[in-house]
Amino acid sequence: MVANAMILEKCKNNDEVIENLKKILRNSTSKKTELIKLKQIISYLYSNINNIEEILNLIEKSEVDETMSTVAERLREEYINKELNGISKGIAQIIKNMLDSGMSEYDILYHTKIDKKQFEKIKKEFKNETK
């Protein structure tokens, strides 16, 4: 934050402040506390600038972008989890088919690379389905 304050403090005009702020925000980790501190620094350094609101709006937009990014990450994670769940169901079905065809536990474990605990769970489901 000190380095950012020094960069902003050395700006010669409003346009330079805005350009440097954009660079800072692009390189920022966008933690809410970091953005709040950045707002405070700018308010302190540039309280006499006419378009201080434009500068502060850049930071607030960054906060909104962070929220949107977080939402996008959650949606992406949910999608991946659904895909993995589908893959897991497919693997479970393949293992059930292998068991149904009489393949040995050793061969199934060797070829599927599934761990023993997961295998036992699938095997139990298979036995329940065949009853």
Protein Blocks (a to p, Z undefined) as FASTA:
>chain_A
ZZmmmmmmmpcbfklmmmmmmmmmmmpghiaklmmmmmmmmmmmmmmpmklmmmmmmmmm
mmmmmmmmmmmmmmmmmmmmmmmmmmmmmmmmmmmmmmmnopafklmmmmnopafklmmm
mmmmmmmmmZZ
